[in-house]
Amino acid sequence: MTAPSTDDLTSRLQGLWLPLITPFRDGELDEASLRRLVRHYATGPVDGFILAATSGEGMSLRTDELERLVTVTRSELSASGRHLPILLGLSGTSTAKLVEALDETAAWLIDGYLIASPYYIRPSQRGLVQHFTALADHASWPIVLYNIPYRTGVSLTNETLLKLAEHPNIVGMKDCGADRAQSIDLLARRPSGFRVLTGEDALYHEALADGADGAILLSAHLETDAFASVLTLMKQGDRNGALACWKAISALTRLLFAEPSPAPAKYWLKRGGLIDSAQVRLPMVEVSEELAALLDEEIERRRPQLLRRA
């Protein structure tokens, strides 16, 4: 497979992307459920996949599992006839170790990386610039930055983001900064071709209204068509229609993050038959009985709508 140019990924880094959950069964990667998931979403209005990021429990996966996850996903996409782009999530605190990870994954059938800031050690902005520059200089595939300060302990400032956006191998960012003023400022000042996708499910509608290029949403595992419709209506200039569509699904974003993600989404997907088990890997745990009851109630409430669509 020929490595895509940054222009190729930039042109496709928009719309609705799915940060695919990683299904497990008996503690191991559940390939049958993974194939079922990919086939299901390949038929819908999804513009790309993120593998092994936060929603995919990437930090719990061994290198051989990561490679198998990529191989199976690419195989099922090829069989479906939809050649959707795939980003692989990477994270870590050591620049040198991440460079090694870039080497290990250089020949994998991906289109780019989603890389979060180093967690726990809270480097300076100057350190973040040098860290991501070293990775971008080395990577065989384009890089999408992942700004999620409430998990990493450090935020990429707009000055840092704009400096990094000048690098030819850095093509965009997943914005989980949860700071609307910062996001609006970045959207106004970003260079041409630097894509910004929101990763804040609850802020999806307002991010699109502010000019984001799309979204990477765990919640879009459910009601995928409706989440895509919000974006389509916004692009068509039908803001009232987009808002009405958003109001019909916005409660899902709160419910699916009522306990640590992706456990609630996995419970829902198991109930719907898309995966065989709702297992997560420790220290993650499955949903509580109380949340399970709330999820069951919402599933039953939405069932008539799903049956009508079918």
N, C-alpha and C positions, 0 to 999 in steps of 0.2 A: 504494500500500500504506500503510495506516495504521500509524503507529509504535506498537509495543506498549507497554503500561504496564509499570512495574517489577514490578507484581504478576503480570502475565502471564509475564514471564521468570522471576521467582522461583519460580513454581509449576512451571515446566518445567526449572529448573536443578537436576536431580537425575538419578540413574541413570547409565547408561553413555554417555558422549560420545566421539566419535571426532575426534581432531585430524588431519584428512584430509591425506594426503601430496599434494603437487602434482606430477603427472606431466609430464615433459618429453620431447620427442623432437626431435633435431637442434637442440637448444638453445632450443627454443621451447615454450610451453605446449601440451601434447598434449590437445586438447579431446576427441578420441574416447576416449582412455583415461579422462579425467576423467568423461565421461558414463557409461562402463562402471562405474567405481568407485561413483559415486553411486547408480546403479540397483541395483547389487549390495547395498550396505549399507542402502539404503532398505527392502529386503525383510527385514532382520534386526532383532535386538533392540538397536538403537541409538536413543538418546533425543535426540541432537542432534549437530551438526557444528561443529567449529572450523576455520576456513579461514585459511591464511597465517600460522599461528603457527610455533613452532619446528619441528614435524614437517612443516609445509608450506613450509618454506624461505622464509617471508614476506619476510625482509629482502633476498632476492635478486630479488624481483618488482617490476616497474615498476607504476605506478599503473594503466595501462591493463590490465595482466595481472591485477591484483587485481580490478578491476571485472569483467573477463571471467570470472574464477574464480567470483565471486559469482553472476553472471548465469546461467552454465551450471549451477551447482549448484542454484540455485533453480528453474530450468526443469525439470531432471530430477526434482527432488523433487515438483514440481507434477504432472508427468506420471505419477509413480508413485502419486499419491494420498496420499502421506504428507507432511504439512506440518510437517516437523521444524524446530526452531529452528536458526538459524545465527548463530554469533559470528564476528566478523572480528578477527584478531589485528593489533594495532598495537604498535609499539615505537619508541623514539627517545630522544635525550638532551635535546632542546629542547622545553620546554612549548609555546612559541609555534608551532613547526612541527607538533606533534601537534594543536594546536587547528586549524591549517590542514587537517590530514588529516581531522579530524572534520567540517569543513565540506565537504571534497571527497567524503566518503562518506555524507553525511547522507541523501541520497535513494536510496541503494542498498538492495536487498531483503534486509536483514539484520535480526536481532533484538537485537543488542547487540555490544559490543566486549570482547575480552580484551586487557588492556593491562598490559604488564610495567613494572617500575620502570626508570627511566633507567639505562642501562648505562655502565660505564667511569668516569663522573665521581663516583660514590658520594656522592650528596647526603645531608645529615643527615635524621633522622626528621622534623624540622620542615619541611624542604624537600620531603620526600615527601608530607606532608599537604597542603601548599600546591599541589604539582604535581597530585596526583590530584583535589583539590577543584576546581581551575581546569578540569580536563578534564571532571569530572562536571557542573559548572555549565554547561558549554558544549555537551555532547554531546546530540544528538537521540535517541540510543538508550542504554539502560542499560549500565553498565560492570561487568565482572567483573575484579577485580584478579588479577594473575599474580605470585606471589612465587616467584622462582627465583634465589636469591642466588649460586649457583655459576656462573651465566651473567652476571648483571648486576653482581656485585661488592658489592651492598648488599641487606640483608634488611629486609623490613617487620616491625617488632616487633609483638607482640600489642597493645600500647597504641596504636600507630599504626593497626593494622587495625581495632580497636574504635572508634577515633575516626572513621575513614573509613566504617565500617559505618553510622554515623548519617546519612550523606548519602542522601537519597531516591533518587538515581540510581546508587548503588553497591549491587549486589544480592548479591555473593558473591565468592569467590576460588578460583583454582586454586592448590593448595598443593603447591609443590615445594621447601619449606624443608628437607626431609630431617631434620627435628628432631621426633621423635615427642612429646617432652615439650611443646614449644611448640604442636604441633597439638592435643594433648589439652586443654591449657589454653584454647586459642582455642575449641574446640568446647564447653567448659563455660561460657564467658563470653559467647559471641556473642549478639547480640540476635535476637529472633524474626524469622524470614524471611531472615536472612543465611546464604546457602548456602556450604558448604565442600566442594569436590571435590578429591580427591587427584590429582596429576599425576605421582606417583612410581610407575611401573609395578611395581617390585619390592616396594613397600610397600602394594600394593592391598588385600590381605586384612586386614592389621593396621589400615589406615585405616578400612575399613568396620567392623571390630570396635570401633574407638574411637568410631564414631558419625558418620563422614563421610557426606554426602548422596549421594555417588556418586564417579565418577572420570572423568578425561579421559586416555585411555590409547592411546599409539601401538601397543602390543602387541595391542590389540583389533582391529587390521586383520586379524589372524590368529586363528583359533579364537574368533571373535566370540561364538558361542553359549556357549562355555565360560566366557568372561569375564563374560558377562551372568548365567550360572547362579550364579556365586559370589555376586553381589549379590542375586539372587532368593532363594537359599537363606538368606543372612544375614537378609534381611528377614522370611522365614518363621520365623526362630528356629532353623533347622537349622544350627547352627554346625559340627557334625561333618561334615555333608554339604558345607558351604561350604569347609571346610578340605581335605577330600579332593579336591574339584574344583580348588581352588587349587593343590594339590600337583601335580596332573597337568599344569598349564600354567605354573607359576612359572619353570621353566627357560627358557621362551621369553623372558621379560623380561630375563634375563641375556644371552642370545645376541643379541637385537636391539639391545643397547647395548654389545656388545663392541667395536664401532668406532662413530665418530660417526654419530648418527641424523640422517636417516632412511635412510641408504644400505642397511643390512641389511634393513629392511622392504621397501624398493623392490626389492631383489634377489629376495626371497621372492615378492612380488606379481607380478614379471615371470615368475618360474618358474611361477606359478599361472595366468598368462594374463590377469590383471586389468588389467595395464598393458603397453604395448608396449615400453617401455624402462625400464631401471633408472637412467637418467641423473640425476645431481644437478648442481648448479651450483657452480663454483669459488667459494670455496676448498674446498667439499666435494668429495670424490672417491668413486668407487664402491668397493665392498668389496674387500679384498685376496683373493688366490687362497686363502690359508689359511682365512679366514673363509667364503668361498664354499663351500669343501669341507665345512666344519662345517654350514653352512646346508643344503647338499644332503643331507647325512646325516640331518639332523633332518626335512627335508621327506619323504624316503623313509620314515623311521620312522613318520611320522604319516599317510602316504598311505592305509594300510588303514582307519584310523579315518575319514578324510574320505570314502573311497569308501562305507563302511557308512552314513554319514549321508546321502550323496546318494541 
